[in-house]
Amino acid sequence: MGNRAYERMEIDGFNVDISDGKGFFPGVLYDISRFGLRMTDLPKRMDEKKQRMTAVISGRGKNFKMIVRPRWVERVGLRKMVGFEIINTPSEWTDFVMRLEPQSGGDYWEVIHP
């Protein structure tokens, strides 16, 4: 688990738009945790040096808006993958993620289909 307090879980079925203050960029939500998320397929022009960004996550009848901070970036051609820390974790997000967390002995690497 490394330095993480809560392991990330792969998830699908959610759309994500992130704003760096200059524009909104669509991305793919790859995995989540109580206090973080990883997005893939973000455009190269998104400014990952901004310390506060707005993320809007929606899907499966759920909507979350939160402030995030980039923690790491991996460039893949003209796209990038970014790990974000959630700065103001909404209680609805924490409840949502806790319901998806595997019970003890669960496989952290399963893809979650809520």
Secondary structure, DSSP 8 states (H G I E B T S, - for coil): -TT-SS--EEE-S-EEEEE-SS-EEEEEEEEE-SSEEEEEEEETTS-TT-S-EEEEEEETTEEEEEEEEEEEEEEETTEEEEEEEESS--HHHHHHHHHHS--TT--TTSEE--
